[in-house]
Amino acid sequence: MIELRKTTMEDRKRAYEWLYHSDFSDFLNKLPGVKEEEIPSYSEFTADYEDYFFNGSHPEKGRCYVIVCTNNGKEEDIGIISYTSFHLRDKITEFDIWLKGNHYTGHGFGTKAIQILTSIVKGLGYEKVIIRPSKYNKRAIKSYQKAGFIEEELKPEHYYLGEYIPQFSDGDYGPGEDVFLILSL
Ligand SMILES: CC(C)(COP(=O)(O)OP(=O)(O)OC[C@H]1O[C@@H](n2cnc3c(N)ncnc32)[C@H](O)[C@@H]1OP(=O)(O)O)[C@@H](O)C(=O)NCCC(=O)NCCS
């Protein structure tokens, strides 16, 4: 069984470790468009994933959750999922997700976590979710499609607030290197 638990500040360091120092990090860090020398330090990660993601002080800007798996009565924290909205137009939010290691992938856990967060953000009043995986991250794309996301051509002005278009419209991997997926709620 998969559930989401609101993060606390204590979860931020392990969220960083799970993303940048797990056994799938090499795959993510070597994706075209990612410069290995630019892999963030923990303090750089905290500049991106500010306190509010972990302590819930600005839910209108975004929030992280721990993905919790219960199996035979034993609970285990297995990953992180977040929504982020500060850079997007009204009623649109963006998801990010990573499990804590390859062992946990491929069992439907990530897809289930996305479905749960989808219903949370729908309850918060959002109408669209976007997500932008690398076009080479086939497992992530498949998972998001299973959760109902569909590919669309990105028109930045339809999604991003004007002041954030220069910073975000190319995505994390550079022009043409990601897949723009949306889910209408
Ligand atoms: C992306 C992620 C959250 C997805 O969660 P998950 O629990 O692994 O997803 P699921 O098991 O529900 O679905 C994965 C699907 O991809 C498929 N898949 C795996 N490798 C694949 C590949 N190379 N090509 C195509 N499909 C692939 C699986 O078979 C599965 O589909 P199925 O259920 O039809 O068999 C998880 O894999 C993860 O944390 N990966 C590492 C971090 C990451 O890439 N984060 C995303 C950044 S955008």
The ligand as an SDF file (V2000), in Angstrom:
LIG
                    3D

 48 50  0  0  0  0  0  0  0  0999 V2000
   10.1070    7.6520  -12.4410 C   0  0  0  0  0  0  0  0  0  0  0  0
    9.5940    6.8350  -11.2660 C   0  0  0  0  0  0  0  0  0  0  0  0
    9.1060    7.7640  -10.1730 C   0  0  0  0  0  0  0  0  0  0  0  0
    8.4090    5.9680  -11.7550 C   0  0  0  0  0  0  0  0  0  0  0  0
    7.9180    5.2030  -10.6990 O   0  0  0  0  0  0  0  0  0  0  0  0
    7.8320    3.5980  -10.8110 P   0  0  0  0  0  0  0  0  0  0  0  0
    7.2350    3.1100   -9.5720 O   0  0  0  0  0  0  0  0  0  0  0  0
    9.1610    3.0540  -11.2010 O   0  0  0  0  0  0  0  0  0  0  0  0
    6.8180    3.4680  -12.0520 O   0  0  0  0  0  0  0  0  0  0  0  0
    5.9170    2.2190  -12.4400 P   0  0  0  0  0  0  0  0  0  0  0  0
    6.4990    0.9550  -11.9130 O   0  0  0  0  0  0  0  0  0  0  0  0
    4.5070    2.5260  -12.0730 O   0  0  0  0  0  0  0  0  0  0  0  0
    5.9680    2.2950  -14.0220 O   0  0  0  0  0  0  0  0  0  0  0  0
    7.1640    2.2130  -14.7530 C   0  0  0  0  0  0  0  0  0  0  0  0
    6.8460    1.6260  -16.1110 C   0  0  0  0  0  0  0  0  0  0  0  0
    7.9700    1.8430  -16.9760 O   0  0  0  0  0  0  0  0  0  0  0  0
    8.2810    0.6300  -17.6070 C   0  0  0  0  0  0  0  0  0  0  0  0
    9.6960    0.7050  -17.9600 N   0  0  0  0  0  0  0  0  0  0  0  0
   10.7700    0.4830  -17.1650 C   0  0  0  0  0  0  0  0  0  0  0  0
   11.9060    0.7040  -17.8770 N   0  0  0  0  0  0  0  0  0  0  0  0
   11.5090    1.0730  -19.1300 C   0  0  0  0  0  0  0  0  0  0  0  0
   12.2040    1.4020  -20.3250 C   0  0  0  0  0  0  0  0  0  0  0  0
   13.5370    1.4410  -20.3640 N   0  0  0  0  0  0  0  0  0  0  0  0
   11.4810    1.7150  -21.4360 N   0  0  0  0  0  0  0  0  0  0  0  0
   10.1220    1.7160  -21.4220 C   0  0  0  0  0  0  0  0  0  0  0  0
    9.4130    1.3940  -20.2960 N   0  0  0  0  0  0  0  0  0  0  0  0
   10.1070    1.0760  -19.1800 C   0  0  0  0  0  0  0  0  0  0  0  0
    7.9140   -0.4360  -16.6100 C   0  0  0  0  0  0  0  0  0  0  0  0
    7.7530   -1.6920  -17.2360 O   0  0  0  0  0  0  0  0  0  0  0  0
    6.5940    0.1240  -16.0760 C   0  0  0  0  0  0  0  0  0  0  0  0
    5.5240   -0.1010  -16.9900 O   0  0  0  0  0  0  0  0  0  0  0  0
    4.4500   -1.3090  -16.7510 P   0  0  0  0  0  0  0  0  0  0  0  0
    3.8200   -1.0800  -15.4210 O   0  0  0  0  0  0  0  0  0  0  0  0
    3.4960   -1.1530  -17.8890 O   0  0  0  0  0  0  0  0  0  0  0  0
    5.2550   -2.5730  -16.8050 O   0  0  0  0  0  0  0  0  0  0  0  0
   10.7100    5.8970  -10.6820 C   0  0  0  0  0  0  0  0  0  0  0  0
   11.0690    4.9220  -11.6550 O   0  0  0  0  0  0  0  0  0  0  0  0
   11.9530    6.6430  -10.2460 C   0  0  0  0  0  0  0  0  0  0  0  0
   12.0170    7.1430   -9.1490 O   0  0  0  0  0  0  0  0  0  0  0  0
   12.9860    6.6970  -11.1300 N   0  0  0  0  0  0  0  0  0  0  0  0
   14.2380    7.3470  -10.8110 C   0  0  0  0  0  0  0  0  0  0  0  0
   14.0980    8.8520  -10.6540 C   0  0  0  0  0  0  0  0  0  0  0  0
   13.4470    9.4970  -11.8610 C   0  0  0  0  0  0  0  0  0  0  0  0
   13.7160    9.1590  -13.0100 O   0  0  0  0  0  0  0  0  0  0  0  0
   12.5760   10.4760  -11.5700 N   0  0  0  0  0  0  0  0  0  0  0  0
   11.8360   11.1830  -12.6020 C   0  0  0  0  0  0  0  0  0  0  0  0
   12.4950   12.4660  -12.9450 C   0  0  0  0  0  0  0  0  0  0  0  0
   11.4830   13.3220  -14.1570 S   0  0  0  0  0  0  0  0  0  0  0  0
  1  2  1  0
  2  3  1  0
  2  4  1  0
  2 36  1  0
  4  5  1  0
  5  6  1  0
  6  7  2  0
  6  8  1  0
  6  9  1  0
  9 10  1  0
 10 11  2  0
 10 12  1  0
 10 13  1  0
 13 14  1  0
 14 15  1  0
 15 16  1  0
 15 30  1  0
 16 17  1  0
 17 18  1  0
 17 28  1  0
 18 19  1  0
 18 27  1  0
 19 20  2  0
 20 21  1  0
 21 22  1  0
 21 27  2  0
 22 23  1  0
 22 24  2  0
 24 25  1  0
 25 26  2  0
 26 27  1  0
 28 29  1  0
 28 30  1  0
 30 31  1  0
 31 32  1  0
 32 33  2  0
 32 34  1  0
 32 35  1  0
 36 37  1  0
 36 38  1  0
 38 39  2  0
 38 40  1  0
 40 41  1  0
 41 42  1  0
 42 43  1  0
 43 44  2  0
 43 45  1  0
 45 46  1  0
 46 47  1  0
 47 48  1  0
M  END
$$$$
